[in-house]
Amino acid sequence: MESIVRGLLKDPIMKVDRWMSQDLTQHLFETHDDLGRPFHFDLAAINIQRGRDHGVPGYTKWRLFCGLPPINTWNDMKLFVAPDSVNIFQQMYK
């Protein structure tokens, strides 16, 4: 236990990465089906579905629960989320 605590205190924290590695979204447990086509799991999609299964509200509803200002438009979201990320979401949710 002492070595774990020492490691936690000694090692610097990593920079925050807002995206999941492609290894986790496009190659998790990768194999091939009977026709030779690649098959894999997407950890990001699994986590989103797991949240839905447990009733975790979406981001905008969670903000309201936390007493934060509502987000009703993409421009509202750009005040709190990096604009390049909002542009990606906007393209995905047309």
Protein Blocks (a to p, Z undefined) as FASTA:
>chain_A
ZZmmmmmmmpccddddfbdcfklmmmgoiacdfkopacdddfklmmmmmmmmnopacfkl
mmmmnopacdfbfklmmmmgcfklmmmmmmmmZZ
